[in-house]
Amino acid sequence: MTTHIIKLSEPSSSILEAINRWENDPTLIPLIRPNRNKLDLERRGKMTLDDLTKRLENHHMYLIYLNELLVGAWIGITIGESEGRGKGIGYVAIQYLEEQIKMQGLKRIELGVFEFNKQAQKLYYKLGYKKIGSIESFTFWQDKMWTDIRMEKYV
């Protein structure tokens, strides 16, 4: 198993197709975006190549490959393809992104993780992140509102 991570600088239609698939996957939606209510949770959309190009003007996005299969992207990482889950890729990806952040001269990372995402919380604690606060009633899933847990780490 080979994992490699590259910064997305020139989006293609195949990368856009994968991102749109992940952003509209009902199993991933509760994990990757806050939803205020059931309507938000059920909302679907398609990003265009122009939309993705504009997003990259202000956001860094990294692509995560398992062997040659694109399995994930961005911090607040998403392992979009099921073949990439449960293999330690999240651990490798966060470590890589922490190094990228350090190289930019930054010393602190803050992130949010939804209260019901126990697997991600376990990963962040294992990597040394500490809880610094929470935002109540932040996202809707399974017919109720959930807290966003705020975490930080000094690198």
Backbone torsions as a table, in degrees:
resi	resn	phi	psi	omega
1	MET	NA	124.4	178.7
2	THR	-119.0	126.1	176.9
3	THR	-112.7	131.1	171.5
4	HIS	-139.5	153.2	-172.9
5	ILE	-127.7	131.6	177.4
6	ILE	-131.9	147.3	177.1
7	LYS	-75.7	132.1	177.8
8	LEU	-79.0	118.1	178.0
9	SER	-120.3	-30.9	179.6
10	GLU	-127.8	96.2	-178.2
11	PRO	-66.3	148.0	176.9
12	SER	-123.6	169.8	-179.8
13	SER	-66.3	-32.1	179.4
14	SER	-70.9	-37.8	176.1
15	ILE	-67.2	-43.0	177.8
16	LEU	-59.5	-42.0	179.1
17	GLU	-60.4	-42.8	179.1
18	ALA	-65.2	-45.8	-179.4
19	ILE	-62.4	-44.1	177.3
20	ASN	-62.5	-38.0	178.0
21	ARG	-62.8	-45.7	-179.4
22	TRP	-66.0	-43.8	-176.9
23	GLU	-69.1	-12.3	178.8
24	ASN	-115.0	7.9	-179.8
25	ASP	-80.8	117.2	-176.5
26	PRO	-59.7	-23.5	177.2
27	THR	-79.7	-22.8	-179.1
28	LEU	-95.4	-31.1	-174.9
29	ILE	-49.9	-47.1	-179.3
30	PRO	-63.6	-21.9	-176.0
31	LEU	-91.6	-21.1	-170.4
32	ILE	-113.0	-9.2	177.8
33	ARG	-150.0	145.4	175.3
34	PRO	-73.3	144.6	179.1
35	ASN	-130.5	125.3	-176.3
36	ARG	-75.9	-23.7	-176.1
37	ASN	-162.8	-177.5	-177.8
38	LYS	-62.1	-37.0	178.8
39	LEU	-61.1	-44.9	177.0
40	ASP	-60.3	-43.6	-178.8
41	LEU	-61.0	-34.8	-178.1
42	GLU	-89.2	-5.1	-178.5
43	ARG	-66.8	136.0	176.0
44	ARG	-128.2	151.8	179.2
45	GLY	-158.3	168.1	178.1
46	LYS	-126.3	125.7	174.7
47	MET	-83.8	145.8	175.5
48	THR	-96.2	168.4	176.3
49	LEU	-60.8	-38.0	176.2
50	ASP	-63.5	-42.1	178.0
51	ASP	-58.7	-46.3	-178.7
52	LEU	-65.1	-41.7	178.7
53	THR	-61.0	-42.9	178.2
54	LYS	-65.7	-39.0	178.7
55	ARG	-60.4	-37.8	-177.8
56	LEU	-70.6	-14.5	176.2
57	GLU	-66.1	-29.1	-175.0
58	ASN	-122.0	-6.2	-176.9
59	HIS	-131.5	139.1	171.8
60	HIS	-88.0	135.0	177.3
61	MET	-130.8	134.2	-179.9
62	TYR	-117.2	143.1	178.8
63	LEU	-103.2	134.7	-177.9
64	ILE	-110.8	123.7	180.0
65	TYR	-113.6	136.9	170.0
66	LEU	-108.9	114.7	-168.0
67	ASN	55.5	-117.1	178.7
68	GLU	-108.7	6.1	-177.8
69	LEU	-92.1	124.1	174.4
70	LEU	-69.2	117.0	-176.3
71	VAL	-116.3	-13.0	-177.4
72	GLY	-169.2	169.5	180.0
73	ALA	-160.4	160.6	173.6
74	TRP	66.4	163.6	176.6
75	ILE	-100.8	150.4	-135.3
76	GLY	66.8	67.6	-170.2
77	ILE	-66.6	150.8	174.3
78	THR	-128.6	121.4	170.4
79	ILE	-95.9	94.1	-170.6
80	GLY	-72.1	-34.0	-177.0
81	GLU	-97.2	133.9	-176.6
82	SER	-59.9	-29.8	178.7
83	GLU	-61.5	-21.7	-177.8
84	GLY	-94.5	-4.4	-176.2
85	ARG	-88.7	146.6	175.8
86	GLY	75.0	20.3	-177.5
87	LYS	-118.9	10.4	-179.7
88	GLY	83.6	8.1	-177.7
89	ILE	-67.5	-37.5	177.9
90	GLY	-59.5	-42.1	179.0
91	TYR	-61.3	-48.8	179.9
92	VAL	-63.1	-42.6	-177.5
93	ALA	-64.1	-45.4	179.9
94	ILE	-64.7	-41.9	177.8
95	GLN	-59.9	-43.6	179.1
96	TYR	-61.2	-46.9	-178.9
97	LEU	-65.4	-35.4	175.6
98	GLU	-61.2	-40.5	177.5
99	GLU	-64.0	-42.1	178.0
100	GLN	-61.3	-40.9	-179.9
101	ILE	-65.8	-43.4	177.1
102	LYS	-60.7	-41.3	-178.9
103	MET	-63.9	-22.6	176.7
104	GLN	-85.7	1.9	177.1
105	GLY	85.3	9.1	179.4
106	LEU	-87.3	150.7	-174.3
107	LYS	-118.8	-8.8	-175.0
108	ARG	-138.0	139.2	175.7
109	ILE	-121.0	132.1	172.1
110	GLU	-120.5	140.3	178.4
111	LEU	-144.5	166.0	175.5
112	GLY	-120.5	145.5	176.6
113	VAL	-138.8	133.8	-178.1
114	PHE	-69.5	142.4	-175.6
115	GLU	-51.1	-37.2	-176.9
116	PHE	-80.6	-9.0	-176.7
117	ASN	-89.7	73.0	-175.5
118	LYS	-64.0	-35.0	-179.5
119	GLN	-63.7	-43.4	178.3
120	ALA	-67.0	-41.0	178.0
121	GLN	-58.5	-44.9	179.8
122	LYS	-59.5	-43.4	178.2
123	LEU	-60.8	-48.7	-176.9
124	TYR	-64.2	-40.9	176.4
125	TYR	-63.1	-41.3	179.4
126	LYS	-61.0	-33.5	180.0
127	LEU	-85.4	1.3	175.0
128	GLY	97.7	8.4	176.5
129	TYR	-75.0	147.5	-179.5
130	LYS	-123.5	144.0	177.7
131	LYS	-70.6	131.8	179.5
132	ILE	-120.2	-6.2	-179.8
133	GLY	168.0	-174.1	178.4
134	SER	-155.3	156.4	176.2
135	ILE	-119.5	111.1	-177.1
136	GLU	-69.0	153.2	174.6
137	SER	48.8	49.9	-173.3
138	PHE	-90.0	-35.3	-176.8
139	THR	-143.3	148.0	-178.2
140	PHE	-99.2	132.0	174.5
141	TRP	-164.0	144.4	-179.7
142	GLN	51.3	46.3	174.4
143	ASP	63.7	24.4	174.7
144	LYS	-154.3	166.9	178.4
145	MET	-91.2	144.1	-177.9
146	TRP	-125.4	156.1	179.7
147	THR	-81.9	147.3	169.8
148	ASP	-99.1	120.8	180.0
149	ILE	-91.9	124.1	-179.5
150	ARG	-93.9	133.1	-178.1
151	MET	-132.2	156.9	177.1
152	GLU	-142.5	160.9	174.0
153	LYS	-150.7	138.3	173.6
154	TYR	-95.1	128.1	-177.8
155	VAL	-110.3	NA	NA
